[in-house]
Amino acid sequence: MKTQKLLFLLLILLQLSCNSQSKKINGVSFVASRDSISSEHINPVLKAQSNYVALMPFGFIKELSSPKITHNTDRQWFGETKNGLLQYAEKFKKEGVKIMVKPHIWVWKGEFTGNIKMDSEENWKILEDSYTEFILTYAKAAEDLNAEILCIGTELEQFVINRPDYWRKLIEKIEKPTKEI
């Protein structure tokens, strides 16, 4: 009898847990444009019944072994910068679309970012400092616009494998309120 009651209780808890799950994410990646966006850009996302959009500010490196990330400059498309991210997010939020901020690195010549790997300890440290500046810029922006999701470390396989302690510390730093950063 005790086993039946326990099983019944577990089934009720499972049912309650399943019923309390949040709404399904129907998301799209929104490609940055050269300029600010308008309803003309947002309407296709709404027509696709998307309730989330991934906005991707970009940082750039010259090659897989280059440690310096260039980001948030006047030479980038508007949508790849912090101001672009903020403008896009404001427009989407007005339409009820939730935001995932997904900062991304682009390696010139289109090489896979998962293969970014430094050839010296000095260059690893430069990359870590550069990536920290890059990601904290967008973590602060994500916090300011109250984004639902912040993605860090997109496709950075070798960076994560080779520098796990850095990533643990970076995650702790991002989890702190940005006033402390």
C-alpha positions in Angstrom: 0.0 0.0 0.0 2.9 2.4 0.8 4.5 1.7 -2.5 1.2 2.5 -4.3 0.8 5.8 -2.5 4.4 6.7 -3.2 4.0 5.8 -6.9 0.7 7.8 -7.0 2.4 10.8 -5.4 5.3 10.6 -7.9 2.8 10.5 -10.8 1.0 13.6 -9.5 4.4 15.5 -9.1 5.4 14.4 -12.6 2.1 15.7 -13.9 2.4 19.0 -12.1 5.9 19.4 -13.3 5.0 18.7 -16.9 2.0 21.1 -16.8 4.2 23.9 -15.4 6.7 23.8 -18.3 7.1 27.0 -20.2 5.9 27.6 -23.7 7.8 26.1 -26.6 10.5 28.2 -28.1 9.9 28.9 -31.8 13.1 30.9 -32.6 14.9 32.3 -35.5 18.4 33.7 -36.0 18.1 37.3 -37.2 20.9 38.2 -39.6 22.3 41.7 -38.9 21.8 44.4 -41.5 23.8 47.4 -42.5 21.3 49.7 -41.0 18.6 50.0 -38.3 15.5 47.8 -38.8 11.8 48.5 -39.2 8.6 46.6 -39.3 9.5 45.5 -42.8 12.3 43.4 -41.3 10.3 42.2 -38.3 7.1 41.1 -40.1 8.6 37.9 -41.7 9.7 36.8 -38.2 6.2 37.4 -36.9 4.7 35.6 -39.9 6.8 32.6 -39.0 5.2 32.6 -35.6 8.5 33.1 -33.8 8.4 33.9 -30.2 12.2 34.2 -29.8 14.8 35.8 -32.0 18.6 35.3 -31.7 20.4 38.6 -32.2 24.1 38.2 -33.1 26.6 41.0 -32.5 29.9 40.0 -34.1 33.5 40.2 -33.2 36.2 39.5 -35.8 39.7 37.9 -35.8 42.1 37.7 -38.7 42.9 34.0 -38.5 42.5 31.0 -36.2 45.7 31.8 -34.3 45.0 35.6 -33.9 44.3 36.6 -30.3 42.8 40.0 -30.8 39.0 40.3 -31.3 37.8 43.5 -33.0 34.2 44.4 -32.1 31.7 47.2 -31.8 33.4 49.5 -34.3 32.2 52.0 -36.9 33.5 49.6 -39.6 30.9 47.0 -38.8 27.4 46.7 -40.0 25.0 48.4 -37.6 23.3 45.2 -36.6 26.6 43.6 -35.6 27.3 46.3 -32.9 26.0 47.0 -29.5 23.8 49.9 -30.7 22.4 47.6 -33.4 21.7 44.9 -30.9 19.8 47.4 -28.6 17.8 48.8 -31.5 16.8 45.4 -32.9 15.9 44.1 -29.4 13.7 47.1 -28.7 11.8 46.6 -31.9 11.3 42.9 -31.4 10.3 43.3 -27.8 7.6 45.8 -28.8 6.1 43.0 -30.9 6.2 40.5 -28.0 9.2 38.6 -29.3 11.7 37.4 -26.7 15.4 37.9 -27.1 18.5 35.7 -27.1 21.7 37.6 -27.3 24.2 35.4 -29.1 27.6 37.2 -29.5 29.6 35.4 -32.2 33.2 35.5 -33.5 33.8 35.6 -37.2 37.2 34.5 -38.5 38.1 36.3 -41.7 38.1 33.9 -44.7 35.2 32.1 -43.1 37.2 29.6 -41.1 35.4 27.6 -38.4 35.6 29.3 -35.0 35.7 26.0 -33.3 39.3 25.7 -34.5 40.5 29.0 -32.9 43.7 27.9 -31.0 46.6 29.9 -29.8 50.3 29.0 -30.2 51.6 30.4 -27.0 50.6 31.1 -23.4 51.0 34.8 -24.1 48.5 34.7 -27.0 46.1 32.6 -24.9 46.1 35.4 -22.3 45.6 38.1 -25.0 42.7 36.1 -26.4 41.2 35.6 -23.0 41.4 39.4 -22.2 40.0 40.2 -25.6 37.1 37.7 -25.4 36.3 38.9 -21.9 36.0 42.5 -23.1 33.9 41.3 -26.0 31.5 39.1 -24.1 31.1 41.5 -21.1 30.1 44.2 -23.5 27.2 42.1 -24.7 26.4 40.6 -21.3 25.9 44.1 -20.0 23.7 44.9 -23.0 21.7 41.7 -22.5 21.1 42.7 -18.9 20.2 46.3 -19.8 17.5 45.1 -22.3 16.4 42.3 -20.0 17.1 39.6 -22.6 15.7 36.2 -21.7 18.8 34.3 -22.9 22.5 35.1 -23.2 24.6 32.7 -25.1 28.4 32.7 -24.5 31.1 30.7 -26.2 29.4 30.0 -29.5 31.3 27.4 -31.5 34.5 27.9 -29.6 35.4 24.2 -29.1 39.2 24.4 -29.0 39.1 27.6 -26.8 36.9 25.8 -24.3 38.9 22.5 -24.4 42.2 24.2 -24.0 41.2 26.8 -21.4 38.5 25.3 -19.1 39.6 27.4 -16.0 39.2 30.6 -18.0 35.6 29.6 -18.9 34.7 28.7 -15.4 35.9 32.1 -14.1 34.3 33.9 -17.0 30.9 32.3 -16.3 31.2 33.4 -12.6 32.0 36.9 -13.7 29.0 37.1 -16.1 26.7 35.8 -13.4 27.6 38.7 -11.1 25.5 41.9 -11.5 27.3 44.1 -14.1 27.7 46.8 -11.5 30.4 44.6 -10.0 32.1 43.9 -13.3 
